[in-house]
Amino acid sequence: MDLWGFIKEYYIDSIVYKEGYNIVNTLTWAIILVIAVFLLYKFLEKRFEIDGKFIMATIPYVVLGSSARVVEDAGFLQPPISYVFMSPFIFFLIFLLAFPTLLISRRFFGEKYFLPYSSLGIVFAILTLLLLFLNLRIENPLVLPYGIFGALLIASLFYLIPAKTRNLLSASVMFAHMLDGFETFLGVQYHGYVEIHVLPGIITDMFGAIALPIVKFGIIGSILYFLDTSKEKESLKNFLKFVLLVLGLAPALRNGMRIMFGV
């Protein structure tokens, strides 16, 4: 296979034909993610305090990204524009909106940067959600409530049991990934959806969709325990939790809304 054939088979076709992820592009995106996280942290740690205000101000952009992803799922966009709204490019698209907004907000508003920064994200997220709710019919109204209830229950138990991880940010990370696990379980088990990620797909094939939230609980819980018991700087631990929060909440919201609208 020549270079172009390799790129087409493992990268382009998976996007154009919505074939899902494979081992090659999964490893590629994972490496890019690790490098991007490292560089972004090095940039932000000298300019921002990675605290609750920073994280809460960024959440609207996660909602925006998930909603915009559903806009593509629903067929509102056509190629080649639609490709930009697919993973992993949707992450870059939202970053190109959020990051300059963050820097400009800090430049002109100082410590109050989170107000204009979050406001822009909220406005775009609301507009995107309105587009969905005004143009799509709700087919499965209980999917998100069921997922949220299950995720809240597990996150609450996680918050109460281990003393080292008894903090709101760790519980929020657990909630996000439990929501992703439960929404994926509901979609695969009851609504005819298919898991397109490599490792979750293997787990689903071997043990069934119910294994997804169970495995996620074990993996995320272990990572959080390691972070909370480590002696690394608090800013680094908070930033890594923030990354985990985004990686859990973004697909959770997208999957939940997609199933809810039946697209």
C-alpha positions in Angstrom: 0.0 0.0 0.0 1.4 3.4 -1.0 1.3 6.4 1.4 -1.8 7.9 -0.2 -3.6 4.6 0.0 -2.7 4.3 3.7 -3.9 7.8 4.5 -7.1 7.3 2.6 -7.9 3.9 4.2 -7.1 4.8 7.8 -7.9 8.5 8.0 -10.0 9.9 5.2 -12.4 7.0 4.6 -13.2 6.8 8.3 -14.5 10.4 8.2 -16.0 10.6 4.7 -17.9 7.3 5.0 -18.4 7.5 8.8 -16.7 4.2 9.3 -15.8 5.0 12.9 -12.4 4.7 14.5 -9.6 2.2 13.8 -6.4 1.4 15.6 -4.3 3.6 13.4 -6.3 6.8 13.7 -7.1 6.1 17.3 -3.4 6.0 18.2 -2.7 9.1 16.0 -5.4 11.2 17.7 -4.3 10.0 21.1 -0.7 11.1 20.4 -1.9 14.5 19.1 -4.1 14.9 22.2 -1.2 14.2 24.6 1.0 16.7 22.8 -1.8 19.3 22.6 -2.6 18.9 26.3 1.1 19.3 27.3 1.5 22.4 25.2 -1.7 24.0 26.3 -1.0 23.4 30.0 2.5 24.9 29.6 0.9 28.0 28.0 -2.0 28.3 30.5 -0.2 27.7 33.8 1.7 31.0 33.5 -1.4 33.0 32.6 -4.4 31.5 34.3 -5.3 29.8 37.5 -6.8 26.4 36.6 -9.7 26.6 39.1 -13.4 26.2 39.2 -14.1 29.5 37.5 -11.9 28.5 34.5 -13.5 25.1 34.2 -17.1 26.3 34.6 -16.5 29.1 32.1 -15.3 26.5 29.5 -18.2 24.1 29.9 -20.5 26.1 27.5 -18.0 25.4 24.8 -18.3 21.7 25.5 -22.1 22.0 25.2 -21.6 23.9 22.0 -19.3 21.3 20.5 -21.6 18.4 21.4 -24.6 20.3 20.0 -22.8 21.2 16.8 -21.8 17.6 16.4 -25.5 16.6 16.5 -26.2 19.3 13.9 -24.0 17.3 11.6 -25.5 14.0 12.7 -29.0 15.3 11.8 -27.9 16.1 8.2 -28.1 19.9 8.4 -24.7 20.2 6.9 -23.3 18.8 3.6 -19.7 17.8 2.6 -17.2 19.2 2.7 -18.4 21.5 5.5 -19.9 18.6 7.4 -16.4 17.0 7.7 -15.3 19.9 9.9 -18.1 19.1 12.4 -17.0 15.5 12.8 -14.5 14.1 15.3 -11.7 14.9 15.8 -12.0 18.2 13.8 -14.9 19.5 15.8 -12.5 19.7 18.8 -10.2 22.0 16.7 -13.1 24.1 15.6 -14.3 24.7 19.1 -10.8 25.4 20.2 -10.3 28.0 17.5 -13.4 29.8 18.9 -12.7 29.3 22.7 -9.0 29.9 22.8 -8.8 33.4 21.2 -11.9 34.4 23.2 -10.2 33.3 26.4 -7.1 35.4 25.6 -9.0 38.5 24.5 -11.2 38.3 27.6 -8.1 38.1 29.8 -6.5 41.0 27.9 -9.4 43.4 28.4 -11.2 42.1 31.5 -8.3 40.8 33.7 -9.4 38.6 36.6 -13.0 38.9 35.4 -12.1 37.2 32.1 -14.5 34.3 32.8 -17.6 36.6 32.3 -17.2 37.5 28.6 -15.4 34.2 27.9 -18.3 32.1 29.2 -20.9 34.5 27.8 -19.9 33.9 24.2 -19.9 30.2 24.7 -23.4 30.3 26.3 -24.8 32.4 23.4 -23.4 30.1 20.7 -24.5 27.0 22.7 -28.1 28.3 23.1 -28.3 29.2 19.4 -27.2 25.7 18.4 -29.6 24.0 20.8 -32.4 26.2 19.5 -31.6 25.1 16.0 -31.9 21.5 17.1 -35.0 21.8 19.2 -36.9 23.9 16.6 -36.1 21.6 13.7 -36.0 18.1 15.2 -38.6 16.0 16.9 -37.9 14.4 20.3 -38.1 10.7 19.7 -36.8 9.3 23.0 -37.4 11.9 25.8 -36.3 9.7 28.7 -32.8 8.9 27.5 -31.0 11.9 28.9 -33.0 11.8 32.3 -32.2 8.1 32.7 -28.5 8.7 31.9 -28.3 11.8 34.2 -29.9 10.0 37.1 -27.6 7.0 36.8 -24.5 9.2 36.5 -25.5 11.3 39.5 -26.1 8.3 41.6 -22.7 6.8 40.8 -20.9 10.1 41.1 -22.5 10.7 44.5 -21.4 7.3 45.8 -17.9 8.0 44.4 -17.8 11.3 46.2 -18.8 9.8 49.5 -16.7 6.6 49.6 -12.9 7.4 49.1 -11.7 10.2 51.3 -8.8 11.1 48.9 -11.2 11.8 46.0 -13.8 13.6 48.1 -13.8 16.8 46.0 -16.3 18.3 43.6 -14.0 18.3 40.5 -13.3 14.6 40.8 -17.0 13.8 41.3 -17.8 15.9 38.2 -15.3 14.0 36.1 -16.9 10.7 37.3 -20.3 12.1 36.5 -19.3 13.0 33.0 -17.9 9.6 32.2 -20.7 7.7 33.8 -23.1 9.8 31.7 -21.2 8.8 28.6 -21.2 5.2 29.7 -24.9 5.1 30.5 -25.9 6.9 27.3 -23.8 4.6 25.2 -25.3 1.6 27.0 -28.8 2.9 26.3 -28.1 3.6 22.7 -26.5 0.3 21.9 -28.8 -1.9 24.0 -32.2 -0.3 23.2 -32.0 2.0 20.3 -29.9 0.3 17.6 -26.7 2.4 17.8 -23.3 0.9 17.4 -20.1 1.7 19.4 -17.6 3.1 16.9 -14.5 3.5 19.2 -12.0 0.7 19.1 -11.6 -0.4 22.8 -15.3 0.3 23.8 -16.3 -1.7 20.7 -14.2 -4.7 21.8 -15.6 -4.5 25.3 -19.2 -4.3 24.0 -18.6 -7.3 21.7 -17.1 -9.4 24.4 -19.2 -8.5 27.5 -22.2 -6.5 26.2 -23.0 -2.8 26.4 -23.6 -2.9 30.2 -19.9 -3.4 30.7 -19.1 0.1 29.4 -20.1 2.1 32.5 -18.6 -0.6 34.7 -15.2 -0.5 33.0 -15.3 3.3 32.8 -16.0 3.5 36.5 -12.9 1.3 37.2 -10.6 3.2 34.8 -11.7 6.7 35.7 -11.9 6.0 39.4 -8.3 4.7 39.3 -7.0 7.7 37.4 -8.7 10.1 39.8 -7.4 8.3 42.8 -3.9 8.4 41.4 -4.2 12.2 40.7 -5.7 13.0 44.0 -3.1 11.1 46.0 -0.1 12.3 43.9 2.1 15.2 45.0 2.0 17.0 41.7 1.0 20.7 41.6 -2.6 21.4 42.2 -2.8 23.3 38.9 -1.6 20.3 36.9 -4.0 17.9 38.7 -6.9 20.3 38.0 -6.0 20.7 34.4 -5.7 16.9 33.8 -9.1 16.5 35.5 -10.5 19.3 33.3 -9.2 17.4 30.2 -10.9 14.2 31.5 -14.1 16.1 32.1 -14.2 17.4 28.5 -13.4 13.9 27.1 -16.3 12.5 29.1 -18.9 15.2 28.9 -18.5 16.0 25.2 -19.4 12.5 23.8 -22.0 12.0 26.6 -24.0 15.1 25.6 -23.6 14.3 21.9 -24.7 10.7 22.3 -27.6 11.6 24.6 -28.9 14.3 22.3 -28.5 12.2 19.2 -30.5 9.3 20.7 -33.1 11.7 22.1 -33.7 13.2 18.6 -33.3 9.8 16.9 -30.7 10.9 14.4 
